[in-house]
């Protein structure tokens, strides 16, 4: 993207056109950065969001960093950031923070003179918070002249209106300083609102004007520094990039002061973690050049998932489950009812309502495998039922015979809860099983399968998609395919001997 495209940002817009009679801020870059017509704008936004899976309802995002270039360049990456937030999520406010492109001043300008207007309608501004910030912290000031022609906050508004079922009130803030002492004071002023009830949206592009490959390299360095969550280390990275001599580099991150404010706040909460959900640059756009590009990262700050307590079974509990499985198969072979399990031996762990798979092998070859992912029945009952199904109900094999039975080996996999993932990097070979679902088709592979066969993550998904779900080797890559992972506690008869 050539520098000439930035001229659009530098146009002087008469303030009388920016603020209406009610002092609402009117759009100034609609028709240039994004479509001016509401129908076309909604259609374009819909196109950006369709390629992202819906996040889990339980996800709680505290902040996102998203780009603010013209939608043709950065719209998809901006959508990636917003798409990581459940559309039905309810927040009290969105603190929308950017860095002024045209005015330098010591502090942060809070807009509270009116509401914010876009082609999609009007977003309410929380004027009370704006006034409280100005009255309690000297670094928050009123400077509507800075907000008037500024594009960095405006381009985020249609995303907010389109994505959220109930868009919350906005607190628009423009930072005009690079003084880190002042940035720390700004972060301190915002800290009381930095909680799960509010969302912080940081508007910033990354590298400006290096060549395509150079941009990818330096933008990765900046993103990695943010993800580590250390504000001072991030600032050092920005300085190092900007003094590295990279050809044609004007800045490593145009909104780094806003990024620093977020990091200063996030450092005080150990329960949060950053992750990058998408990277592109203007050279990836159909109209973009790869000679001079602008980089775009979408970064999400969310609550860490609490580490679940590892499921374990004692040697005695394993013996009971394996014995229960054997008895269920033996009873079916001999046309009798299984011998009842001694209730006094059933521990709380064996009574847990858990899913399980039972795998039968004979002379090292699979002879049957059936299971349930979840269950309302106690574990010992599930194991008995799945052992019977694996021996006599697996459609891939004939029913087990009495002649085969003595040479059959049993393995039990007790399953933890499934969770949907949005990035295959979350899959850990040997730890996670995968479950793939597309429409009415689905299939799974247990964790031990990938380990036994030496597969990579992509091979694991490919075999599961093709051989289990029946959607083809690359079916897991389709946008309407859902990928889940689960953990399994695996044990077999061999280890009991």
Residue pairs with C-beta under 8 A, 6 or more apart in sequence:
1 69
1 73
1 282
1 283
1 285
1 288
1 289
1 292
1 293
1 294
2 289
2 291
2 292
3 209
3 292
5 70
8 29
8 32
8 33
8 70
9 29
9 101
9 102
9 151
10 102
11 149
12 149
13 28
13 148
13 149
15 145
15 148
17 26
17 28
18 25
18 26
18 28
18 148
18 149
19 25
19 26
19 113
19 114
19 144
19 148
20 26
20 114
20 117
22 114
22 115
23 113
23 114
24 114
24 115
24 116
24 117
24 122
25 111
25 113
25 114
25 115
25 116
25 117
25 147
25 148
25 154
26 117
27 36
27 117
27 118
27 119
27 154
28 148
28 149
28 151
28 154
29 151
29 154
29 155
30 36
30 41
30 118
30 119
32 70
33 69
33 70
33 71
33 151
33 154
33 155
34 41
34 44
34 70
34 71
34 75
34 155
34 158
35 41
35 44
35 71
35 119
36 119
37 119
38 119
38 120
41 119
41 120
41 158
42 120
42 162
44 71
44 75
45 75
45 79
45 158
45 159
45 162
45 163
46 162
48 71
48 75
48 76
48 78
48 79
49 79
49 82
49 83
49 162
49 163
50 479
51 76
51 479
52 79
52 80
52 83
52 84
52 422
52 479
53 420
53 422
53 479
53 482
54 86
54 87
55 83
55 84
55 85
55 86
55 422
56 86
56 419
56 420
57 86
57 88
59 84
59 85
59 86
59 89
59 302
60 89
60 196
60 302
60 303
61 84
61 85
61 89
61 199
61 300
61 301
61 302
62 194
62 196
62 199
62 200
62 266
62 269
62 272
62 301
62 302
62 303
63 199
63 200
63 201
63 202
63 262
63 266
63 300
63 301
64 81
64 82
64 84
64 85
64 199
64 200
64 201
64 202
64 298
64 299
64 300
64 301
65 81
65 202
65 204
65 226
65 259
65 262
65 297
65 298
65 299
66 77
66 78
66 81
66 82
66 156
66 159
66 201
66 202
66 203
66 204
66 298
67 74
67 77
67 78
67 203
67 204
67 205
67 206
67 296
67 297
67 298
68 74
68 78
68 98
68 151
68 152
68 153
68 155
68 156
68 203
68 204
68 205
68 255
69 155
69 205
69 282
69 294
69 296
71 78
71 155
72 285
72 286
72 287
73 282
73 285
73 287
73 288
73 294
73 296
74 205
74 280
74 282
74 294
74 296
76 278
76 280
77 278
77 279
77 280
77 296
77 297
77 298
78 155
78 156
78 159
78 296
78 298
79 159
79 163
80 277
80 278
80 298
81 277
81 278
81 298
81 299
81 300
82 159
82 160
82 163
83 163
83 277
84 277
84 298
84 300
84 302
84 422
85 163
85 164
85 199
85 300
87 163
87 164
87 165
88 165
89 164
89 199
90 166
90 168
91 168
91 197
91 198
91 199
92 168
92 169
92 197
92 198
93 126
93 129
93 168
93 169
93 170
93 171
93 193
93 197
93 198
93 199
94 160
94 167
94 168
94 169
94 170
94 171
94 198
94 199
94 200
94 201
95 171
95 173
95 190
95 193
95 198
95 199
95 200
95 201
96 153
96 156
96 157
96 160
96 170
96 171
96 172
96 173
96 201
96 203
97 108
97 173
97 174
97 175
97 200
97 201
97 202
97 203
97 258
97 261
97 262
98 150
98 152
98 153
98 173
98 174
98 175
98 202
98 203
98 204
98 255
98 258
99 152
99 174
99 175
99 176
99 204
99 254
99 255
99 256
99 257
99 258
100 109
100 146
100 150
100 174
100 175
100 176
101 150
101 151
101 152
101 254
102 146
102 149
102 150
103 109
103 143
103 145
103 146
103 174
103 176
104 176
104 177
105 141
105 143
105 146
105 176
105 177
106 139
106 176
106 177
106 179
106 182
107 138
107 139
107 140
107 141
107 175
107 176
107 177
107 182
107 186
108 133
108 139
108 140
108 141
108 173
108 174
108 175
108 176
108 177
108 186
109 140
109 141
109 142
109 143
109 144
109 146
109 147
109 173
109 174
109 175
109 176
110 130
110 133
110 134
110 140
110 141
110 142
110 171
110 172
110 173
111 125
111 130
111 144
111 147
111 172
111 173
111 174
112 125
112 126
112 127
112 129
112 130
112 131
112 142
113 142
113 144
114 125
115 122
115 123
115 124
115 125
116 122
116 123
116 125
116 154
116 157
116 170
116 172
117 123
118 154
118 157
118 158
118 161
119 158
120 157
120 158
120 161
120 162
121 161
123 157
123 160
123 161
123 167
123 169
123 170
124 169
124 170
125 169
125 170
125 171
125 172
126 169
126 170
126 171
129 171
129 193
130 140
130 171
133 140
133 171
133 189
133 190
134 140
134 141
134 142
136 189
137 185
137 186
137 188
137 189
139 182
139 185
139 186
139 189
140 173
140 186
140 189
143 174
143 176
146 174
146 176
147 153
147 172
147 174
150 174
152 174
152 203
152 204
152 255
153 172
153 174
153 203
155 203
156 201
156 203
157 170
160 167
160 170
160 201
161 167
168 199
171 193
175 183
175 186
175 257
175 258
175 261
177 183
177 257
178 257
180 235
180 260
183 257
183 260
183 261
183 264
184 264
186 261
187 260
187 261
187 262
187 264
187 265
188 264
190 200
190 261
190 265
191 265
191 268
194 200
194 265
194 266
194 268
194 269
196 303
200 262
200 265
200 301
202 255
202 258
202 259
202 261
202 262
203 255
203 258
204 253
204 254
204 255
204 256
204 258
204 259
205 253
205 254
205 255
205 294
205 295
205 296
206 215
206 218
206 219
206 222
206 223
206 252
206 253
206 254
206 281
206 294
206 295
206 296
206 297
207 214
207 215
207 218
207 219
207 222
207 241
207 249
207 251
207 252
207 253
207 281
207 293
207 294
207 295
208 249
208 250
208 251
208 254
208 294
208 295
209 248
209 249
209 250
209 292
209 293
209 294
210 218
210 246
210 247
210 248
210 249
210 292
210 293
211 247
211 248
211 290
211 291
211 292
211 293
212 281
212 283
212 290
212 291
212 293
214 246
214 247
214 249
215 281
215 283
215 293
215 294
215 295
216 279
216 281
216 295
218 241
218 244
218 246
218 249
218 252
218 295
219 279
219 281
219 295
219 297
220 279
221 237
221 241
221 252
222 234
222 237
222 238
222 241
222 252
222 253
222 297
223 276
223 279
223 297
223 299
224 237
225 233
225 234
225 237
225 238
226 234
226 259
226 263
226 274
226 297
226 299
227 274
227 275
227 276
227 299
228 234
228 274
229 263
229 266
229 267
229 272
229 273
229 274
230 263
230 267
231 260
231 263
231 264
231 267
234 256
234 259
234 260
234 263
235 256
235 260
237 252
238 252
238 253
238 256
241 249
241 252
242 249
242 251
242 252
248 292
253 259
262 301
266 272
266 274
266 301
271 303
271 304
272 301
272 302
272 303
272 304
273 301
273 302
273 303
273 304
274 299
274 300
274 301
275 299
275 300
275 302
275 423
276 297
276 298
276 299
276 300
277 298
277 299
277 300
277 422
277 423
278 297
278 298
279 295
279 296
279 297
279 298
280 296
281 288
281 293
281 294
281 295
281 296
282 288
282 289
282 293
282 294
282 295
282 296
283 289
283 290
283 293
308 416
308 417
311 354
311 414
311 416
311 487
311 489
312 349
312 489
313 321
313 349
313 414
313 489
313 491
314 347
314 349
315 496
317 347
317 349
317 350
318 412
318 491
318 496
319 496
320 341
320 345
320 346
320 350
320 380
321 350
321 379
321 380
321 383
321 412
322 410
322 412
322 491
322 492
322 493
322 496
324 338
324 341
324 380
324 383
324 384
324 387
325 358
325 383
325 384
325 386
325 387
325 410
325 412
326 387
326 410
327 338
327 339
327 384
328 338
328 384
328 385
328 387
328 388
329 387
329 388
329 391
329 400
329 405
329 408
330 338
330 405
331 337
331 338
331 339
332 388
332 391
332 392
333 400
333 402
333 405
338 384
341 380
346 378
346 380
349 379
350 378
350 379
350 380
351 378
351 379
351 380
352 378
352 379
353 375
353 376
353 377
353 378
353 379
354 374
354 375
354 379
354 382
354 414
354 415
354 416
355 371
355 372
355 373
355 374
355 375
355 382
355 414
355 415
356 371
356 372
356 375
356 379
356 382
356 383
356 386
356 412
356 413
356 414
356 415
357 369
357 370
357 371
357 372
357 386
357 412
357 413
357 415
357 446
357 488
358 369
358 370
358 371
358 383
358 386
358 387
358 389
358 390
358 410
358 411
358 412
358 413
359 366
359 368
359 369
359 390
359 410
359 411
359 412
359 413
359 446
360 366
360 367
360 368
360 369
360 390
360 391
360 400
360 408
360 409
360 410
360 411
361 367
361 408
361 409
361 411
362 404
362 407
362 408
362 409
363 407
367 397
367 400
367 404
367 408
368 390
368 391
368 394
368 396
368 397
368 400
369 390
369 394
370 386
370 389
370 390
370 393
370 394
371 386
371 390
371 413
371 415
372 382
372 386
372 415
373 415
373 418
373 435
373 444
373 486
374 415
374 417
374 418
375 382
377 385
379 414
383 412
387 410
391 399
391 400
391 408
392 399
392 400
400 408
409 492
409 493
409 494
410 492
410 493
411 490
411 491
411 492
411 493
412 490
412 491
412 492
413 433
413 446
413 447
413 448
413 488
413 489
413 490
414 488
414 489
414 490
415 433
415 486
415 487
415 488
416 486
416 487
416 488
416 489
417 486
418 435
418 484
418 485
418 486
419 484
419 485
419 486
420 482
420 483
420 484
421 427
421 483
421 484
421 485
424 457
424 458
424 461
424 483
425 457
426 485
427 434
427 457
427 460
427 461
427 485
429 447
429 450
429 451
429 455
429 456
429 457
429 460
430 447
430 448
430 450
430 451
431 447
431 487
432 447
432 485
432 486
432 487
433 444
433 445
433 446
433 447
433 449
433 485
433 486
433 487
433 488
434 444
434 445
434 460
434 461
434 464
434 483
434 484
434 485
435 442
435 443
435 444
435 483
435 484
435 485
435 486
436 442
436 443
436 444
436 461
436 464
436 465
436 468
436 469
436 471
436 475
436 476
436 481
436 482
436 483
436 484
437 469
437 481
437 482
437 484
438 469
438 471
438 475
438 478
438 480
438 481
438 482
439 480
441 469
441 470
441 471
442 468
442 469
443 464
443 465
443 467
443 468
443 469
443 470
444 464
444 468
445 460
445 463
445 464
445 468
446 488
446 490
447 487
447 488
447 490
448 488
448 490
449 455
449 460
450 459
450 460
455 463
461 476
461 483
462 473
462 474
462 476
464 476
465 471
465 472
465 473
465 474
465 475
465 476
465 481
466 472
466 473
466 475
469 475
471 478
471 481
475 481
476 483
